[in-house]
C-alpha cells in the first residue's frame, strides 16, 4: 500500500516547467541508530537486492525501489535516481515543489528513514520544451562559455566546468527517449523537443553558496528553488550567442564586405562560430599558435560575426531559445509568489 495519493500532474506537455529531476541523496546512518545495517526492513518493496560479501555476514547491500537505485553500507544509505520518474514514470512532465516534497515523503516511508535529513550529493535541474526546428539546428548558435569546455555531438551539446563539478546540457529529448527505449507521451509525439538542464555533480554547498551543506528538505523550499531558477536562466544567458550563418543573396559593396563574407563562409563551412573557435584552440594546444595569436584570432572571428549585419541570418534560432528560456523562468517565478 502506497504512502498516500500522488500530487496532481500536468497532463499537457506544453505546461512543462523547470524542475528538479535526478538526485543523489546520502543519509548518515549515525542518525538512524543502526537501521539498515544488515537487512532491508522493507525487503518486499525492493527489487534486485544483492548482498556483499555473498557469504558470511554482509556489510553492504544494493537494490532498486522503482527506478531509484539504493546502496547501503554500515555508514550511509544512498539513494540515486529521477524523482519525476519515481512518481510519474517519466520526466517529461513538471515535478513542482509539492511533488518533490511528496517524492521525499514516499522514499522516507518506503525506506523507513527520514530522507529529508539526507545530504544532497548531486542534482539535475532543467526543463524540456518544444521548439520550431530540429534541436540540432540550434546548437551552432550556442558559443563559448567562460571556464567551461564546450563539447558538441550530433544530438547534444554539453558545457563542462573545468573542475568537472558542474555541467550544462542541451539535447534532443525525443531522440534520447527513443535511444533508451522510453515511451514518448502522446502530446509530445511529432514535436521537436529540447531539454536544457544543469547537472551539479559534486560540491553543491560551494556551487550554490549554501553554508553547512544542502539537505533534501531544501529541495522543496522556495528560497532554494528560486536560487536554482536564477542560476538556470543566468547560465544560459552567459553563453556567447552567434547567429546561424547564411550567405545567400549577398550584395558586395566594398572590399571589407568581401573580407567579412570570407570569414563568415569559413564559419559556415565549419558548422558555426563555436566549432571554428574549437579549431583555433586545438591549434594552440598543438603548438601551432601562441596564446596571443589564438586570442586575437578568436576575437576577430567573434567581432566579424557581430559586425556582419545583413550578411548574417538565422537570429530566429537564438531569439526563439531566448524567449523560451525567459518565459519558463518568469512563469515559474510567478508560481513561487502565488
Beta strands, then each sheet from edge to edge (+ up, - down):
strand 1: 19-28
strand 2: 47-52
strand 3: 60-65
strand 4: 68-72
strand 5: 76-82
strand 6: 119-131
strand 7: 148-153
strand 8: 156-161
strand 9: 166-172
strand 10: 192-200
sheet 1: 2+ 3- 4+ 5- 1+ 6- 10+ 9- 8+ 7-
end
